[in-house]
Amino acid sequence: MGGVMTSHFLYRRREFIALLGGAAISCPLTALAQQAKRIPRIGVLWHAGNEQEEAIYLGALRQGFSELGYVEGKNFVLENRFAAEHYDRFDALAAELVAAKVDVIVAVTTQAALAAQRATSTMPVVFVVVTDPVRSKLVDSLAHPGHNVTGLSNINFDLSAKRLEIFKDAVPALSKVVLLGNPKGAGPVSAAARKQHIAAAASLGLQVIEIEASEPNGIEPAVGVIKDHGAGLVVLPDSMLFNERKRIAQLAIAYGTPSVSFNAEMADAGILISYGASFLVDFRKVAVYVDKILKGAKPADLPVEQPVQLELIINSKTARALHIDIPPSLLSRADRVIE
């Protein structure tokens, strides 16, 4: 009897130890699984077609996370979606990110931000490369966004007068400008940018000719107009035109036309002069907004940030190709001269 009880006791003891051992093994595995599920997934809605086309900005975004101590694949994951300049794809891609239950959506350009806003009223959205989020009705105000959307604005259409003044300083003989815009751009924001540039040109005594391209294949025939007018080319703020910056710069040079646009990367692509904020800075700052949201901040309470640094970039290589002598006084004012 005693032997039976001892055997029974030893069996139950072994069973109890096995149970504890199983718990010791399973708990860490469960914890690891739960931890894996908690890795933040950041959905990014891009306007271009692939990672190669967005390489410099995707790199800046990753740099921003790295500077905050994030390691991609370890404590955050990017879920990239590319609209390939087809604005009608933004809604489907935004809905896809919402269905995937990402933690935050980063929306690149006004069109992407509006699509994200339509797709969700609860999931946090951080926008970038948005000219006027108030006019676009993405936020109630810059100081108090008010809902689930906030981010970084590159408010730059009001720089039109200064931009054209610099253009005229660089090319004193300039009497006409061709405004290249996208009629399918950011709606009222694009219209406002166009009106601002027209008013600025008139104040400088410049005749204005308007041309439009709504898709990449329409750029060459549109820009071809400048051959017959001997005018300077002004590229209005727009994501599609920005993505086609190299083609536009090459066409302008081929037609012997000076050009001006709205941000530093345009001059890097060959545009003669750019004046505005650098998008690279904004993409790095996106990570700061995402980090705050992941730590509990509400988009409604995060003020929209505006550019704090404007850059004048002059491409001397393009100037030489066009046989334009940029005045030394203007070169001395430039933040950067591309040789």
N, C-alpha and C positions, 0 to 999 in steps of 0.2 A: 504493500500500500504506500509506504513511504517512498519506494522507488518510483512508483507511478506518479506520485505527486511531484517528486523531484524532476522527473522527465518532463512532466507537463509544465512545471515552472521554467525549466530550461528552454522548452519550445516557445513559450509565451515571451520569454526574455529575448530570444533570438528574433522573434516576430517583431517585438517592440523596437529592437536595435535596427532591424531592416527598415522598419517604418521611418525611424529617425533618419537613417541614411538616405532613404529615398527622398525625404523632405529636404535634406541638406543638398541633395543633387538637384531636385526639381526647382527649389526656390530660386537659386541663382539663374537657372535657365529661364524661368518665368520672368524674373526681374530683367534679364537681358532682352528677352522678347519684348517686354513692355517698354524698355528703354529704346529699343530699335524703332518701335512704333512712334516714340515721342520725338524722333529726329525731325526738326522742322522742315517742311517741304515748301519751298517758295516757287510759286508759279510766275513765270515771266512771259508777258504777252508782247512780242516784238513785232515791228512793222515790216522788217525785211524778210528775206527768204530762208536764211539758214545761219548757222553759227559763224561761217566764214564772213558773210556780209556784215555781221554784227560784232566781228572779232574785237575791235578796239573798245567797244562799249561793254561787251560781255567781259572782257579782261578787266576793265575799270570796275565793274560791278563785283567781280570776284575779288579784286584787290581791296575793295571797301570792306568786304566780309573778313578777309584775311587780316586786315589792320585791326579788326575788333576781336581777333582770336578765333574766328571760325575756321574750320577745316572742311572743305567740301567732301561729302561722302561720309564724314564722321559725325559732325554735329549740325549739318544742314545739307539739303539737296535742292538743286535747281531743276524745276520742271519747265523747260523752254517750249514755247509755241510760236510759230512763225507764220505771219499772215501773207508774206511775199507781196506786199503792196496791194493786196486785194482787200479793200476796206470792208467788203461784204462778208469776209471771213472772220472778222473780229468777234462778232456776236457768238458764233459757233465755238470758237476757240476759248472765249471767256467762259461760256457755259461748260465747256469741257474741263476747265480748271476748277470751276465750282463743284462739278460732279466728282472730281478727283479729291475733293476736300483738302486742298492745300491750305496751309496756315495763313499765308498772305499772298495776294496777287500784286505783282509789280507790273504796271501798265505803262508802256513806252509810247508816247504821243497822245494827243488829245483823243483821237478816234479810239485808240485802245482803252483809254481811261473811261470814256463814255460807254463802251461796250461792257467793261467790267462793272460799271455802275448799274447798267441795265440787268446784268446777270445776277447780282447779289446786293442786298441791302444790309447784310450782316457781316459777311467776310471782309476783313480789312483789305483795303486797296491803297497802294502807294504809287503815285504817278510820277513820271519824269518826262522832260521835253514837252511840257504843256505850256502854251503861251499865256493863256488867260483863263485860269480855272473858275473864276467868278463869272465871267461872261459866258463860259461854256456850261455853267450851272453844275459843275462838279462839286463845288463847296459853297457854303453860305457866305463866307468871307475868308480872307487870307489868315486873319488872326484866330478865327473860330470856325474851322471847317464844318462842324456841326453834325456830320453823319459818319459813315464808315470809310470815307475817302479823304486822303491828304497826300502831301508829297512836295515835289520841288517844281517851281514854275520858272521858266526861262523868259519871263515877260520881256519881250524885246521889240514888238512892233512899234513902240513909242520911241525907239532909237532911230527911226527912219530919217529924221531931219539931220541928226549928227552923222549918220552913215553916208548920206548923200553929200553932205558938206565935205566930208573927208574925200569922197570920190571926186568931187569937183576940184579939191585942192591937188589931188594926184594927177588929174587930167584937166588942166585949166581950159583947154579948148572944147571941152564937153558941152554940147548944146541940146542933146537928146538922150533920153534913156528908155530902154525897153524893159518893162516890168514882166518878169516871167513868174506866173502863178499857177496854182493847181485848183481848178474849179470844184474838184471833189475833196478839197482839203478840209480844214477844221471849221467849216461853216462860217458862223459870224466872226470868228477870230480871223480867218483868212480875209474876209471882206473888210474887216477893220484894218488889217495890215496893208491891204491894197489902198484903201482910202488915205491912210497915214502917209504912205509913200507918194501918192499923187499930190497931196497937199504940200509935202516937203519939197518935191520937185518943182512945183509951181512957185514956191517961195524963193527958189534959187534960179528961177528963169529957165528951167529945163523943160523942153517939150517931152510929153509922155506918150509912149506907144505901148499898149497892153497886148501880151500874148499869153496863151494858156496851154498847158499840157496836163492831161489827167491820168496818163499812164506813161511808162518809160518809152514805149515806141513812138509816143507823140512828141518827145523832146526835140529830136533832130529837125523835123519840119517846122516846129514852132520857133526854135532858135534861129533857123535859117532866115527868118524875117530881118534879122539885124544886118544881113549882107546888103540889103537895099536901102538902109537908113543911116548907116554910119553912126550908130548910137552906141552908148555904153549899155551893158547888160546888168540889170539888177535882179538877183534871184531872191524872191520873197520867201519868208519862212514857211517850210512845208516838209513833211517827213519823206515823201516820195522824191521830191526834188533834191533833198539832202542825200538820200541814198544813191542818187544818180549824179552826185557832185563831180566825179571824175569825167563822166561823159560831157556834162555841161561845160566844164572847164576846158576840155579838149576842143569842143566845138567853138567856144569863144576865141580861143587862141588861133584855131584854124581860120576863122573869119576875121582875124585881126582886131578883135573887139575887147576893150578893157571890161572888167567885171567886178562886181562887189556883192557880198552876201553877209550872212548874219552870224556865223560862228567860226571859230578857229579852224575846225577840221575842213571847212570849205576852202580856205586858203591853202591848207596842206595838200588838197587835191588839185590845186592849180588855179583857183580863182585868184584874181589879182589882189583884192583887198577883202578882208573880213573885219567886222566890228560887232562884238557881242560877247555873250558868255560862252565859256567852254562847257560842252556837254560832258566831257570826261570828269570834271569836278563833280557835277551833279550825280553821275552814275555811282561814283564812290560814296557819295552822301546817302544814296538810297539805302545802303546797308545800315546806316545809323537809324533811319526811320524803322526799318524792319526789325532791328535789334530791340528798339524801344517797345514795339508792339508785341514781340515775342515775350518780353518781360512784363507785359501787362498793361502798357499804355493804350489808350483808346485813340483811334485816328481823329475822332471829333475834337480831341483836346491837343492835338499836335499841329501847331501853326504851319501853314504853307511857307516854305522858304523861298525867297527871291534871290536872284544873283547878287553877289556882293563884289564881284570882280568882273570887269569888262575888259576885253582884250582887243587891241588893234594889231592885226597881223598883216604884213605886206609880203607878197611873194615876188622877190626881186628876179627870180628866174623867169617868171611869167612876164614881168616888166621888160626884161631884155628881149624875150621872144616877140613882144609887141612893139619894140623900139620906143618904149616910154621911159623918160627920165623922171623918176620920182623925186620931187624936191627934197633936198637934205633936211629941211625943217620938218617935213612930214616923217621922214625916216627916223629922225631923232625922237619923235613922239611914239613910235611903234613899240609895242611890248615885245614883239619878235619880228625879225626880218628873215624870211626864208631865202637862202642863197642857192 
